[in-house]
Amino acid sequence: MNQAKEMARTAYDALEEKKGIDIKIIDISQVSVIADYFIIATGNNSNQVSALVDNVEEQMHKKNFSMKQREGGGHSPWVLLDYTDIIVHIFEKESRSFYNLEHLWHDGTEITRQSL
């Protein structure tokens, strides 16, 4: 099984479990070398963003996927978790609208959880 797909499934499920909002998977493998997938989700407030981040880190750790880098934390409106093959972006609502990653990465292909 493709490791990037397994990582994306794990991250998506962790976000869904903590009620992440508008979770998107963007396949960027054909347009960038930085990762295969972006996983983007929104939390209602900083506490939910923290819960989403914690659950992704915990579930990824359980499957022995190691994080290369983390940006943001505490009460950050945007936290980035870089697992090399996938990059998870967790936003508060206003920040997600402002940065609009889906538009910036429109050359990528949005896919469903089921297609992983």
C-alpha positions in Angstrom: 0.0 0.0 0.0 1.1 3.5 -0.8 2.5 5.2 2.4 1.3 8.7 1.4 -2.2 7.4 0.9 -2.1 5.6 4.3 -0.8 8.8 5.9 -3.6 10.9 4.2 -6.3 8.4 5.4 -4.9 8.5 8.9 -4.8 12.3 9.1 -8.2 12.7 7.5 -9.8 10.2 9.9 -8.2 11.9 12.9 -9.6 15.2 11.8 -13.0 13.8 11.2 -13.0 12.1 14.6 -12.6 15.5 16.3 -15.3 17.1 14.1 -13.0 19.0 11.8 -15.0 21.2 9.4 -14.7 21.1 5.6 -11.9 18.6 5.4 -10.3 18.6 2.0 -7.7 16.3 0.4 -5.7 17.9 -2.5 -3.5 15.6 -4.5 -0.5 17.8 -5.4 1.8 15.0 -6.5 1.6 16.1 -10.2 2.2 19.8 -9.5 4.8 19.9 -6.7 7.7 18.0 -5.2 7.0 19.2 -1.6 4.4 16.5 -0.8 1.9 14.2 -2.4 -1.2 15.5 -0.5 -2.4 18.5 1.4 -5.0 17.8 4.0 -6.9 21.0 5.0 -9.4 21.3 7.8 -11.0 24.0 9.9 -11.7 24.2 13.6 -14.4 26.5 15.1 -12.0 28.1 17.6 -8.4 27.8 18.9 -9.4 25.0 21.3 -10.8 22.9 18.6 -7.8 23.6 16.4 -5.6 22.4 19.2 -7.7 19.2 19.6 -7.5 18.5 15.9 -3.7 19.0 15.9 -3.3 16.8 19.0 -5.4 14.0 17.5 -3.6 14.0 14.1 -0.2 13.9 15.9 -1.4 11.1 18.2 -2.9 8.9 15.4 0.1 9.5 13.1 2.5 8.6 15.9 0.5 5.4 16.6 1.2 4.3 13.0 4.9 5.3 13.3 4.6 8.2 10.8 7.2 10.8 12.0 6.7 14.5 11.7 9.4 16.4 9.9 8.2 19.8 11.0 5.4 21.7 12.8 4.6 25.4 12.3 2.2 27.2 14.7 0.8 25.9 17.9 -0.7 27.2 21.1 -3.4 29.6 20.0 -2.2 29.9 16.4 -4.9 30.4 13.8 -3.1 28.1 11.4 -1.0 25.0 12.3 1.0 23.1 9.7 2.1 19.5 10.3 4.6 18.3 7.7 4.9 14.6 7.4 7.0 14.8 4.2 4.6 12.8 2.0 1.6 14.8 3.3 1.1 18.2 4.8 -1.8 18.9 7.2 -3.1 22.4 7.5 -5.5 23.1 10.3 -7.1 26.6 10.4 -9.5 28.7 12.3 -12.3 29.9 10.0 -11.0 33.4 9.3 -7.5 32.3 8.5 -8.6 29.6 6.1 -10.7 32.1 4.2 -7.8 34.6 4.2 -5.1 32.2 3.0 -7.4 30.2 0.7 -5.0 27.4 0.0 -7.5 25.6 -2.1 -7.3 28.4 -4.6 -3.5 28.7 -4.4 -3.2 25.0 -5.2 -6.0 24.9 -7.8 -3.7 23.0 -10.1 -3.9 20.1 -7.7 -6.8 17.6 -7.7 -9.3 17.5 -4.9 -10.0 13.9 -4.0 -12.3 12.1 -1.6 -11.4 10.0 1.4 -12.8 7.0 -0.4 -10.5 7.4 -3.4 -7.4 7.0 -1.3 
